[in-house]
């Protein structure tokens, strides 16, 4: 996956490091979202 900023500047190149970065960020967001949903479900069940 290309670095979107460099693509916009016209010198985009395939760079595996950016793919890894995007996957790590996406995984982190998914984990946080899942954790929040589980926490909310537990709080609602306790009431």
C-alpha positions in Angstrom: 0.0 0.0 0.0 1.3 3.4 -0.8 1.9 6.3 1.5 -1.2 8.4 0.8 0.6 11.7 1.4 3.3 10.8 -1.0 0.8 9.7 -3.6 -0.9 13.1 -3.4 2.4 14.8 -3.9 3.0 12.7 -7.0 5.8 10.5 -5.9 4.0 7.6 -4.4 5.8 4.3 -4.1 4.9 0.9 -2.8 6.0 0.7 0.8 5.3 -2.3 3.0 6.0 -0.4 6.2 2.9 1.7 5.6 0.8 -1.4 5.2 2.0 -2.7 8.5 1.3 0.7 10.1 -2.3 0.7 8.8 -2.9 -2.9 10.0 -1.6 -2.1 13.4 -3.7 1.0 13.7 -6.8 -0.8 12.4 -6.2 -3.7 14.9 -5.8 -1.3 17.8 -9.1 0.6 16.9 -10.9 -2.7 16.6 -9.6 -3.9 20.0 -10.5 -0.7 21.7 -14.0 -0.7 20.2 -14.6 -4.3 21.2 -13.4 -3.6 24.7 -15.7 -0.6 25.0 -18.7 -2.6 23.8 -17.9 -5.4 26.2 -17.5 -2.9 29.1 -20.8 -1.2 28.2 -22.6 -4.6 28.0 -21.3 -5.6 31.4 -22.3 -2.3 33.0 -25.8 -2.6 31.5 -26.1 -6.2 32.8 -25.1 -5.3 36.3 -27.9 -2.7 36.6 
